[in-house]
Amino acid sequence: MPPPPTTAATTHHRRRHRRRLRHHPPTTPPPPPPPLLLLLLSLLLLLLLLLLLLLLLLLLLLLLLLLLLLLVLLLLLLLLLRLLLLLLLLLLLLLLLLLLLLLLLLLLLLLLLLLLLLLLLLLLLLLLLLLLLLLLLLLLPLLPLPLPLPQPLLLLLLLLLLLLLLLLLLLLLLLLLLLRLLPLPLPLPLLLLLLLLLLLLLLLQLLLLLLLLLLLLQ
């Protein structure tokens, strides 16, 4: 449809409206103030966000503390394992040392026993020699030898007897000493027998010394 024809009145009215708009522009109305409920809700949201952030921070701190505790526990476990290994090694070394000491003690005991056996054999041998010499002295009058016997021969025989007695005495003393060193209880009869034998040897030595003196004084 064609637009309605404009008249002079309508054009005059439009001009006046334009002039008014030029001199008095329309003012926009101010925004309405926010209601109190929206403010409260925004504050609550901010508080909730802050609380969530705080909770997250606390959780992170707890996780860090747990990690630190785990690290410390792992370090302590490693140290304990090292200490346990060191203790085990020390115990093994101590056991080895004890075994070595026991072996040394056993070897010493065996050596002492061998020395005792050797001393006993020497004692028996010297006793046999002494008995032979005594028998020889007793059988001298029955032998077809010129009487009286020469003084050097008697002196030699007496000196041999004296030396044998001295050796027997020394061996007996050494035997007593070794028996005391052994970690075994020494029976009383054996000890008394050894002491009696020592006394007899001492007496025989005194007698032989007296005979030697008498022969030398003649």
C-alpha positions in Angstrom: 0.0 0.0 0.0 1.4 3.5 -0.7 2.1 5.5 2.5 -0.4 8.1 3.5 0.2 11.5 2.1 2.0 13.8 4.4 0.3 17.1 5.2 1.7 20.4 6.4 0.5 19.8 9.9 2.2 16.5 10.2 5.5 17.9 8.9 5.2 20.8 11.3 4.7 18.5 14.2 7.7 16.4 13.2 9.9 19.4 13.0 8.8 20.6 16.5 9.5 17.1 17.9 13.0 17.1 16.4 13.8 20.5 17.9 12.6 19.3 21.3 14.7 16.3 21.1 17.7 18.5 20.2 17.3 20.8 23.1 16.0 18.2 25.7 17.6 14.8 25.1 15.9 11.9 26.8 17.5 10.8 30.1 18.0 7.1 30.9 16.5 6.0 34.2 19.0 5.0 36.9 19.5 1.2 37.5 17.4 -0.1 40.3 19.4 -0.8 43.5 20.3 -4.5 44.1 18.1 -6.2 46.6 19.5 -7.3 50.0 18.9 -11.0 49.2 21.3 -10.9 46.3 23.9 -9.3 48.4 23.5 -11.9 51.1 23.7 -14.7 48.5 26.9 -13.3 46.9 28.5 -13.0 50.4 27.5 -16.6 51.1 29.0 -17.7 47.8 32.2 -15.8 48.6 32.4 -17.4 52.0 31.8 -20.9 50.6 34.6 -20.3 48.0 36.9 -19.2 50.8 36.1 -22.2 52.9 36.7 -24.5 49.9 40.0 -22.9 49.3 41.0 -23.3 52.9 39.9 -26.9 52.9 42.0 -27.5 49.8 45.0 -25.8 51.4 44.5 -27.9 54.5 44.3 -31.1 52.4 47.5 -30.1 50.6 49.2 -29.5 53.9 48.1 -32.8 55.2 49.3 -34.6 52.1 52.7 -32.8 52.4 52.9 -33.9 56.1 52.0 -37.4 55.2 54.6 -37.5 52.5 57.2 -36.1 54.9 56.3 -38.7 57.5 56.6 -41.5 55.0 60.0 -40.2 54.0 61.1 -40.0 57.6 59.8 -43.5 58.2 61.6 -44.9 55.1 64.8 -43.3 56.3 64.4 -44.7 59.7 63.7 -48.1 58.3 66.8 -47.9 56.2 68.8 -46.9 59.2 67.3 -49.7 61.2 68.1 -52.2 58.5 71.7 -50.9 58.3 72.0 -51.1 62.1 70.5 -54.6 62.0 73.0 -55.6 59.3 75.8 -54.1 61.3 74.7 -55.9 64.4 74.5 -59.2 62.6 77.9 -58.7 61.1 79.3 -57.9 64.6 77.6 -61.0 66.0 79.1 -63.1 63.3 82.5 -61.6 64.0 82.2 -62.3 67.7 81.1 -65.8 67.0 84.1 -66.4 64.8 86.4 -64.9 67.4 84.9 -67.1 70.1 85.4 -70.1 67.9 88.9 -69.2 67.2 89.5 -68.7 70.9 88.0 -72.1 71.7 90.2 -73.7 69.0 93.2 -72.0 70.5 92.3 -73.2 74.0 91.8 -76.7 72.7 95.2 -76.6 71.0 96.8 -75.4 74.2 95.1 -78.1 76.2 96.3 -80.7 73.7 99.9 -79.3 73.9 99.7 -79.4 77.7 98.5 -83.0 77.6 101.3 -83.9 75.2 103.8 -82.2 77.5 102.4 -84.1 80.4 102.7 -87.4 78.6 106.2 -86.5 77.5 107.1 -85.6 81.1 105.6 -88.8 82.4 107.6 -90.8 79.9 110.8 -89.0 80.8 110.0 -89.6 84.5 109.6 -93.2 83.9 112.8 -93.4 81.9 114.7 -91.6 84.6 113.2 -93.7 87.3 114.3 -96.8 85.3 117.8 -95.4 85.0 117.8 -94.6 88.7 116.7 -98.1 89.5 119.4 -99.5 87.3 122.0 -97.4 88.9 120.8 -98.4 92.3 120.8 -102.0 91.3 124.3 -101.6 89.9 125.5 -100.1 93.2 123.9 -102.9 95.1 125.3 -105.5 92.8 128.8 -104.1 92.8 130.0 -106.2 95.7 128.9 -109.3 93.9 130.6 -108.5 90.7 134.2 -109.7 90.1 135.7 -106.3 90.5 138.7 -105.3 92.5 137.7 -104.2 95.9 137.6 -101.6 97.2 136.4 -99.8 94.1 138.4 -96.8 92.9 137.3 -93.6 94.2 136.8 -91.9 90.8 134.3 -94.6 89.8 132.3 -94.2 92.9 132.3 -90.5 92.5 131.1 -90.8 88.9 128.3 -93.2 89.9 127.2 -90.9 92.7 127.3 -87.9 90.4 125.2 -89.7 87.9 122.7 -90.6 90.6 122.6 -87.1 91.8 122.0 -85.7 88.3 119.2 -88.2 87.7 117.6 -87.2 90.9 117.8 -83.6 90.0 116.2 -84.2 86.6 113.5 -86.2 88.3 112.9 -83.5 90.7 112.7 -80.8 88.0 110.4 -83.0 85.9 108.1 -83.6 88.8 107.9 -79.9 89.6 107.1 -79.2 85.9 104.5 -81.8 86.0 102.8 -80.3 89.0 102.9 -76.9 87.4 101.3 -78.2 84.2 98.6 -80.0 86.2 97.8 -76.8 88.0 97.5 -75.0 84.6 95.1 -77.5 83.2 91.4 -76.6 83.8 90.8 -80.0 85.2 90.4 -80.9 88.9 93.5 -82.5 90.2 92.6 -85.6 92.3 93.9 -85.6 95.8 95.6 -89.0 95.8 97.6 -88.1 92.7 98.7 -84.9 94.3 99.7 -86.7 97.5 101.6 -89.3 95.5 103.5 -86.6 93.6 104.4 -84.8 96.8 105.7 -88.0 98.4 107.8 -88.7 95.4 109.2 -85.2 95.6 110.1 -85.7 99.2 111.7 -89.0 98.5 113.8 -87.5 95.7 114.9 -84.7 98.0 115.9 -87.2 100.6 117.8 -89.3 98.1 119.6 -86.2 96.8 120.6 -85.2 100.4 122.0 -88.7 101.0 123.9 -88.6 97.7 125.3 -85.3 98.6 126.5 -86.5 101.9 128.1 -89.5 100.3 129.9 -87.3 97.9 131.1 -85.1 100.6 132.4 -88.1 102.6 134.2 -89.4 99.5 135.7 -86.1 98.8 136.9 -85.7 102.4 138.6 -89.0 102.4 
